[in-house]
Amino acid sequence: MPQSKQRGFASHFAFLGNFGGFLFPIGALALLSVPGIWLYQAREWMNSGHWPSISVADGLAWAGLAVLAADVRGSPLISQQFLDFPLSFALLALIGGPLIAYAQFSQWLERRCERGDKRAID
């Protein structure tokens, strides 16, 4: 059997293992902002007596990004609901979720490569 046919299934995805060196530090820094948001809200709550809501739209405005308006039917309602969603939970879902999924995939890939999976993709 030729050498190219002996490569296992997991070896075709081995390049993704190195991607974590770039993905995880950026994701971890973004996730560190979540406790910062909660601490800011708690401090404001203790000082003023009301819990300030920080939405995704507020986060985009703080980052200097404009919110685009869409004229597609149904799109304004969906986008407005997303922009009104709490920023901390959106960061957890949109950054934390993919990071956990990637970590699980990386562990699966590492186990497959270590065990020397001999199945070839034809």
N, C-alpha and C positions, 0 to 999 in steps of 0.2 A: 504494500500500500504506500503511495507517495506520502512524503512528509506533510504536505499541505492538507491531506485528508485525515491525518492523525490528530490534528488539533481538535480539542474538545470544545463542547458548546460554550463553556464558561470562558475559555481563552479568547473568544471573539469579543467579549465585553471587558477584557482586562484593562483597557484604556480608561474605563470609568473609575477604576480604583484610584487613579492618580487625581481625578477631578476633585476629590474630597479635600485635598490640600488647599484648594482655592475656595470651594463652596462653604466648608464649615467655619472658617474664621469670619467670613462676611456675614453668614447667617447668625453666628454667635453674637457678633457685635450688634446686629439688628435686634436680636432677642433680648439683649441687655437693656434696651430702651424700654421694654415692657415694665420691669420693676420701677424704673425711673418715672414712668407715666403714673403708675399707681402711687408712688411716694409723693409726687407732686399733687395728685388729687387728694390724697389723705391730708397733706399739709394744708391745702386750701380748705378742706372740709373742717379741720380743727380750728383754723383761723376765722373762717367766715360762717360756718354752720351749714353750708350747702356743698353738695358733691358736684364739682364741675364736670360736665361731660366733654370728653375730647373725642370727636368723631374722626373718621378717615379724612373727611374734607378739611378739618382743622389741621391734621397732620400734613396734608398736601400743601395747604396754605403756608404752614410754618416752614416747609422745605422749599418754598418758592415755586411750587408747581401749580399751574393753572388747572382748573377743572374744566374739561371740555364739555360742551353741550352737544347732544345728539338729537337729530330730528327723526330718527327711525321710530316707527310705532312700537310702543311698549318699552323701548330702550330707556327713555327718561325715567320711568317709574323704577325700573330695575337698578339703574345707575344711582338714582337718588337714594334708594334703600341701602345700597352698598356704601355710599358716601356718608350716610347717617349712622352706620354701624360703628361701635366703639373701636377706636384705633388699637388699643392693646389686644383685644380679641382678634382683630383682623391680622395683626402681626403674628400672633400665635398660630393662627390657622394657615396663613399664606406663607409663612417662613418656617415655623416649627414643624408643621405637618410634612412638607417636602423633605426637611432635614431628617426627620425620623424615618421616613420611607427610604431615603437614600442610605441611611445608616443600616437599616435592615437588609437592603439590597446588597450593600457592600459586604456585610457579614455572610450572606448567602453565597456571594461570588467568591469570597475568600475560602470558604469551606469547600466549594466545588473545585477550585484551583488546587488547594492543598491535597485533596483526595485524588487528584489526577483523573478527572472524569475523561474517559476514553471515547465517549460517544461523539461522532462527527456529524456536522450538519451537512446534508447533501442537498 
